[in-house]
């Protein structure tokens, strides 16, 4: 599928990897809709890109269904979906003072990162199923976002790793489920990226994180991620795969 002339829905599109993806796809000729929280700068960014903003909380099924329907109407269909909405709070299972990992926090992380991703996928798949098939019978492409924490979670990342591990694990089953309607499903597992999640860290901390990378020893950029998203969209033989984007990094326990 070519990005130019396509319609793309990007969740978490108002910041970080989602915003970088929205900007790249729009520059490549796609019509874009950004799904993000009402409180986000999504409306402003959508205006900059000549696109649409569909506010929603991905943990609210009714809001997700409404936002996907609104995006499909505004874009006259959805050809591409990139699920970049996510959270990454950290907490040890048992802290040194004996405090247990709050179960409601664990549930929240899973609801945003895993259930929210799947909910958007199922709603978008319903829209894509009605698309006219293109080359090779293709009707759509879904790109989800996991993390290398899905494979090498660090101290305090039990919830985050569980949620992103779930995203990685459902990639192939989703691709198999949706192959019959001509929809491909891929997952990108980024390493340490220069996004708002690490933006507030001191420069010396960022430099130490960059050194975890084998080569190049720099933080990943949103456009690095967006470039891979574009390749996933345009290479029709890619399907059912989890792709690491981490400069060869392997995370230690801390």
C-alpha positions in Angstrom: 0.0 0.0 0.0 1.3 3.4 -0.9 1.1 6.1 1.8 0.3 8.8 -0.8 -3.4 9.1 -1.2 -4.2 6.9 1.8 -6.2 7.6 5.0 -4.4 7.1 8.3 -5.6 7.0 11.9 -2.9 7.5 14.5 -3.6 6.9 18.2 -1.4 8.9 20.6 -1.0 11.2 17.7 -0.5 14.3 19.7 3.0 13.6 21.0 6.1 11.4 20.7 6.1 8.5 18.3 2.5 9.1 17.3 3.0 12.7 16.4 6.2 11.9 14.5 4.3 9.3 12.5 1.4 11.6 11.8 3.8 14.3 10.5 5.7 11.9 8.3 2.6 10.3 6.8 1.0 13.6 6.1 4.2 14.9 4.4 4.1 11.7 2.3 0.6 12.5 1.1 -1.7 10.7 3.5 -4.8 12.2 5.0 -4.5 11.8 8.8 -6.7 11.7 11.9 -5.2 11.9 15.3 -6.8 10.1 18.2 -5.7 11.4 21.6 -7.0 12.7 24.9 -9.3 15.8 24.8 -6.6 17.6 26.9 -3.9 16.9 24.4 -2.6 19.3 21.7 -4.2 17.0 19.1 -6.5 19.7 17.7 -3.6 22.1 17.1 -1.4 19.4 15.5 -4.2 18.2 13.3 -4.8 21.7 12.1 -1.1 22.1 11.3 -1.2 18.9 9.2 -4.6 19.7 7.5 -6.0 16.6 9.2 -8.6 15.8 11.8 -8.7 15.4 15.6 -10.9 12.7 17.2 -10.6 13.0 21.0 -11.0 9.8 22.9 -9.6 7.8 25.9 -8.6 4.4 24.6 -9.7 2.8 27.9 -13.3 3.8 27.1 -14.9 1.4 24.5 -17.7 3.7 23.6 -15.4 6.6 23.1 -13.1 4.4 20.9 -16.0 3.2 18.8 -17.2 6.8 18.3 -13.8 8.1 17.5 -13.0 5.4 14.9 -16.4 6.0 13.3 -15.8 9.8 13.3 -12.3 9.3 11.8 -13.7 7.0 9.1 -16.3 9.6 8.2 -13.9 12.5 8.1 -11.3 10.5 6.1 -13.8 8.7 3.9 -12.4 5.4 5.2 -9.3 4.2 7.1 -6.5 2.4 5.2 -3.8 2.7 7.9 -3.9 2.5 11.6 -0.9 3.2 13.9 -1.5 2.5 17.6 1.0 4.6 19.5 -1.1 5.5 22.6 0.6 4.3 25.7 1.7 4.9 29.3 4.8 3.7 31.2 4.6 4.2 34.9 7.1 2.2 36.9 6.7 0.5 40.3 8.4 -2.4 42.0 6.4 -5.5 42.9 7.4 -4.8 46.5 9.2 -1.6 47.4 11.9 -1.4 50.0 9.4 0.0 52.5 7.1 -3.0 51.9 4.6 -1.2 49.7 3.1 -3.6 47.2 2.6 -2.8 43.5 -0.9 -1.1 43.4 -3.2 -3.4 41.5 -5.2 -0.6 40.1 -2.0 0.9 38.6 -1.1 -2.5 37.0 -4.7 -2.7 35.6 -4.5 0.8 34.2 -1.3 0.2 32.3 -2.8 -3.0 30.8 -6.0 -1.2 29.9 -4.2 1.5 28.1 -1.4 -0.3 26.4 -3.0 -3.7 25.6 -6.8 -3.5 25.8 -6.9 -0.1 24.3 -4.7 -1.2 21.4 -6.9 -4.2 20.8 -10.1 -2.2 21.0 -8.8 0.2 18.4 -7.7 -2.7 16.2 -11.0 -4.4 16.3 -13.0 -1.2 15.5 -10.6 -0.2 12.7 -10.7 -3.7 11.2 -14.4 -3.4 11.0 -14.0 -0.3 8.9 -11.1 -1.7 6.8 -13.2 -4.8 5.9 -15.5 -2.5 3.8 -12.6 -1.0 1.8 -12.2 -1.8 -1.8 -9.3 -4.1 -2.2 -6.2 -2.8 -3.8 -3.1 -4.5 -5.1 -2.8 -8.1 -3.9 -6.3 -7.7 -2.4 -5.1 -5.5 0.4 -7.6 -3.5 2.3 -5.6 -2.1 5.2 -2.5 -2.1 7.4 -2.3 -1.9 11.2 1.0 -1.1 12.9 1.0 -1.5 16.7 3.6 -0.3 19.2 5.3 -2.6 21.7 8.7 -2.0 23.3 11.9 -3.9 23.9 10.6 -4.0 27.5 8.3 -6.8 26.2 11.4 -9.0 26.0 13.9 -7.4 28.5 11.8 -5.7 31.1 13.7 -3.9 33.8 13.2 -3.4 37.5 9.8 -1.7 38.0 8.5 -2.6 34.6 6.3 -5.6 35.4 3.1 -3.9 34.3 4.6 -2.1 31.3 6.4 -5.3 30.1 3.3 -7.4 30.5 1.2 -4.9 28.5 3.8 -4.6 25.7 4.4 -8.3 25.7 0.7 -8.8 25.1 0.9 -6.4 22.1 3.8 -8.4 20.7 2.1 -11.7 21.3 -1.1 -10.8 19.6 0.6 -9.7 16.4 0.6 -13.0 14.6 -2.9 -14.1 15.7 -4.3 -10.7 14.6 -2.5 -11.0 11.2 -4.0 -14.5 10.8 -7.5 -13.3 11.9 -7.5 -10.4 9.5 -5.6 -11.9 6.5 -8.9 -13.2 5.1 -10.1 -9.6 4.6 -6.8 -8.4 3.3 -5.5 -6.5 6.3 -1.9 -6.8 7.4 -0.8 -6.4 11.1 2.7 -5.6 12.3 4.3 -4.5 15.6 7.3 -2.3 16.1 9.2 -2.7 19.4 11.2 0.5 19.9 14.2 0.8 22.1 15.1 4.0 24.0 13.5 6.9 22.1 13.7 10.6 22.6 10.1 11.2 23.4 8.3 13.1 26.2 8.6 10.0 28.3 12.4 10.6 28.6 12.3 14.3 27.6 12.4 15.5 31.2 15.4 13.5 32.2 18.8 15.2 32.8 21.1 15.3 29.8 23.7 13.0 31.6 20.9 10.4 32.1 20.0 10.6 28.4 23.6 10.2 27.4 24.0 7.1 29.6 20.8 5.6 28.1 22.2 6.2 24.6 25.3 4.3 25.4 23.2 1.1 25.8 22.8 1.2 22.0 25.4 -0.8 20.1 25.4 1.6 17.1 24.6 4.3 16.6 24.9 5.5 20.2 22.1 8.0 20.3 18.5 8.0 21.4 16.0 7.0 18.8 14.0 9.8 17.2 10.3 9.9 16.4 11.2 10.1 12.7 13.3 6.9 12.9 10.1 5.2 14.1 8.0 6.9 11.5 10.3 5.9 8.7 9.9 2.2 9.8 6.1 2.6 9.9 6.1 3.9 6.4 8.2 1.0 5.2 5.8 -1.4 7.0 2.9 0.2 5.1 4.6 0.1 1.7 6.2 -3.3 1.8 3.2 -5.6 1.3 5.2 -8.8 2.2 5.7 -7.7 5.8 3.0 -9.2 8.0 2.6 -10.8 11.4 6.0 -9.7 12.5 7.4 -7.9 15.5 10.3 -5.6 14.5 12.8 -4.3 17.0 14.0 -0.7 16.5 16.7 -0.4 19.1 20.3 0.0 17.5 21.2 -3.4 18.9 20.4 -2.6 22.5 19.7 -5.3 25.1 18.4 -4.0 28.4 20.0 -4.9 31.7 18.0 -5.4 34.9 18.3 -1.7 35.8 
